[in-house]
Amino acid sequence: MKRTTILLLFLLFVMDLICGVPHPCNGRVYICNKEKEPTETEFTDFEAWITGREKEVRRLADFGNWYYQGWGYSIEVGNFPTDWKVGEDLNIRLFVDGYESVVTSLTLKANSLDTFPDIILIGGPDCNLSLKNFKCAVQSRNVVISWITKSEKELQEFELFKDDILINETQATNTTETQQYQFIDKDNITDEETYKYTLKAVNLDSTVINLGEIEFYVDILFTDDYEGDTILYDVFPNPVNYGQEQMIKFAVKVGEIAELSVINTDGKIVESFEFTGGEYEHRWQPDYPTGLYMYKLESKDYSEVRKNMFFNSQTEN
């Protein structure tokens, strides 16, 4: 019995050396206008890599990384060349039925399973839109839901649901250029609660395409007993890479309203958020071209700018 136990421990040790710490990351993919998940034969390839280790990209031909689950796919990062670490960002791009998906990412956690936050939409010739991303973020005591389309045609509107209840209808622009959308959910947001947000697109013929679903855990990182003046601290990390989450720490004097803006080198405001009195740690995940960006916090009696360099490996070819 003792010998068997020692042998089992030795085998586990060897497997850990070969495969690293097991850690499956699951995701779903939806074929546009077919209203179904792709079959295993329709998956032609994938690319998966951890941010900062792009040279270790894994593909379908690499043994032990990819598993088809019927409802979607699973990536086993325990079999990557370098052991994964908690807090690292895993990125994936899928090739399905001759079409290439956008890149979607997740931050690796210490639990036994990670799930990509959104359904990847595959754009085909008959598809009315190409969805670049769909994500949620905390702003003050609210949840900001945003999505970006790379192209649209023959759409009526987008519908946003919270826990299966319709909370917003946004008119589509039907443009071939990249378009950004945003909705701020201010209704009964409670700290340390999880909400389900579902995004759908309505075609001109009233048919509906399900674009994605996010189970979003609210961690406000906000204190309203702040008694100091308005101030903007340094952002972290700096520089920041694609797929990383950035922390912008600042405080707003009680009784004031401040606007936090992200500005590119052309002087264009790419994103802006409004905050009331309190102390904040605002989480933001950029998705813009590589370059220098300015973060400006401005209120009635205060204005401060900090600079940050962003590297987007997805736009560099």
N, C-alpha and C positions, 0 to 999 in steps of 0.2 A: 504493500500500500504506500509506504513512504517512498519507494523507488518510483512508483507510478506518478506520485505527486511531483517529485523532482523532475521527471521526464516531461510532464505536462507544463511545468513552469519554464523549462528550457525551451520547449517548442513555442510557447507564447513569446518568449524573449526573442527567439529567432524570427518569428513572424513580424514582431514589432520592428526589428532591424530591417527586414525586407520591405515591409509595407508601410511603416510609420504608424501613427495612431489612426485607427479607422474613424472616418467621419463622412457620412453620406450627406449630400446636398441635393435636395429634390426640387424639381420645377415642372411647370406645365407649359405646353405650347399649343396655340390655337391656329388652325389654317383658315385664313380669311375667306369668308363667303361659302366655306364648305361646312361650317358649323360642326366641326368634329376635331378630335385630336388626330394627329397623323399616325399612320401605322408604322411598325418598326422598319419596313422596307422603304418608307418615304423619308426617313432620316438618312441623309447621305454623308454627313460629317458634322463635327462640332470642333470648336476651339475653346479651351478653358485654360486660364492662367491666373496666378496670384499677382496682384499689383506689385511691381518692383522686381518680379521674376518672369518677365515676358518671354525670355529665352527658353523657359521650361514649359512652353505651351503644350498641352496635351490634345491629341486628336483621336479619332475613332480607331485608327490603326494601333494605338498604344494600348497594350493589354491592361485590364483591371481598373480602368478609370470610368468607363461608361456602362450604364445599365438601363435598358428600356423597361419601363414598368407597366406598359399598357395604357395608363392614364397620363403618362409623361415620361420623364427621364430622371436619372440620378447620377451625380458625379461623386466619385470616391476620391477625396483629396488626400486620404491616407496613403494612396499609391503614387502621389506626385514625387518627383526626384528629391525635393527638399521637404522636410517635415513642415507641416502647416503650424501656424501659431494663432492663438486667440487674438482677435482684433485685426487680422489681416483681411484684405478684400479679395474675394474670388469673383472673376469675370467669366462670362460665357457668351459665345456666339454660335447659333445653330444654322445648319444648312439642311433645308427640308424641301424635297420635291423640286429641286433646282433653284430655290430661292434662299436668300441670305437674311437672317434676322438682325435686328439691332443688338447691341451688347447690353446685357443686364448684369447686375452685380449684387453681391450680398457681403456682409461682414461676418466672418467666421466667429462662432461663439463656442463656449465650453461644453454645451449640451451635446447630446448624441445625434442630433439631427438639425440641419439648417434648411430653410426653404427660401427659394428666390421670391422676392416680394411681388412680382407681377407676372402675368401671362405674357409671353413673347408673341407678338403678332407678326405673322409671316405675310409680306406683301406680294401679291401676284398680279398679273395683268388685269384681272377683273376685280381687284380689290379697290374699294372706294377710299381707303386711307392707309397711311403708313404711320404707326405710332412709334415715336422714339422713346418716350418714357412716361411713367405714371407713378407718382410718389407723394408721400405725406411728410409734413414737418410741423413741429410745434412753434407757434409764435405767440408770445405772452401766454394767455390762458385759452388760446384758440388753436385749431388745427388747420394748416394751410395744405390744400390738396391741389396739386399742379400736374399738368400733362402737356406734352409737346408732340405735335404731329409734323412729319416731314412733308406730307402732301395730303390733300383732301379733294374729293369730288362727289357731287350729287348727294350731299348730306343735308339733313334738316338741322340737327342739333346733337349735342352731347347731353346725356342724362347721368347725374351723379346720385348714388344711393348711399345712405348711412344705415347700417343694420337693416337692409332691405326696404328702407323707406326713402322715397324720392325727396332730395333736399335741394337740388339745383338743376336747371335746364339752361344750357349755354348754346347760343346760336353758332353753327359752324361757319367758317369763313370760305371754305371751298377754294383753297389756294394751292398752288404747286410749290410754294415756299414754306419754310419752317414757321410754324405758328405756336405760340405759347398761350396756355390757358391757366387760370387760377381761380380757386374759390376758397373763401375763408369760412370755416365752420365755427360759429360762435355759440352754438346752441348746446347748453348743458354738457360742457366738456369737464370731465373730472380727472384729477391726477391719478395715475397708476391704474387706469382703466384701459381696456382694449375695445376698439371700435372697428367695424368692418365697412370699408368703403369700396363700392363697386362702380365702375365706369362703363357706360354703354354709348354706342353711336347709333343714331336713328337715320336711316336712308330716306330719300325722297319718297320711296314707295312704302314707307312706314315699317319696313323690316328692321330688325334690331341686331346689332353685332355686339357681343360681350367683349369688351377690351381688356378687362383685368379686375382683379380683386385684391385688396390689401387688408390684412389684419394688423392694425396699427396700435401699438402700445404707447400711451401718453405718459411721458416723463417731463413734466413742465420745467424743472430746473429754474424756478422763479421764487423770489421772496418779495413780499410787499411791505416789509417793515424797514426798508432802506431809508436812512435819514440823511444821506450825503448829497453831493451835487452830481449833476450829469457828467459822465466820463466814459470814454472809449478806451479799452485796454488793447494790447497786442493780440492778434489772431493766432490760432494754433491749429494744426501745424503750418509752418511757413518755411519753404514752399509746400504746396499741396498737390498731390497727384490725382489723376482721374480715378473715381470710385471711392476716394477717401472722404470722410466726413470732417468738416472743419468746425471748430468751436470759436464763436465770436462772443467775447465776454464784455459786458458794458453795464452801466447803471443809468437810470433816469430819475431826476429829482422829482419828489412827490409834488403833484400839482401841475407837472409839465407833460407835454406830449412830444416825443422825439421820433424822427424818421431815420432808419438805418438803410443806407443805399449802397449797392454794389455798382461800381462805375468802371467802364473799360477805358483804354487809352485814348479813344476818340471822344471821351467825355459823355458817352451815352450811358444812362442808367439802365442796367440789364435786369435788376431786381430791386425792390424796395419793400420795407416793412415798417409798420407804425407801432410804437410802444408807449404805454402810459408809465406812471411812476413805479419804480421797483428796480431790482437787481436781476440781471439776466445772464444766462449762458445759452446763446442761440446756436443751434446746430444747423449747418448748411452744407449741402453736397453740390458743388459746382459742376456744370456740364456745358462748358463754353470752350472756344478755341484757346490754345496755349497763349499765355501773355501775362502782362502785369495788370492787376486789378486794384482799385482803390475802394476802401470801405469808409463811408462817411456817416457819422452820427451827428445829427443836427436838430437842435431845439430852438426855442425863442432866444435863449441867452448862451448857447453853446454850439460850437462847430469844430469837429476834429476829424482828421483823415489818417488812415493807416493803409500801408501798401502790402500786397501779397502776390506772390508769383504762383501761377497755376500751370501745370503741365498736363495736357490732354493727349495721351498716347493714341487715342482712337482717331484723331484727326491728322496724325502725322504719318504720311506715307511717302 
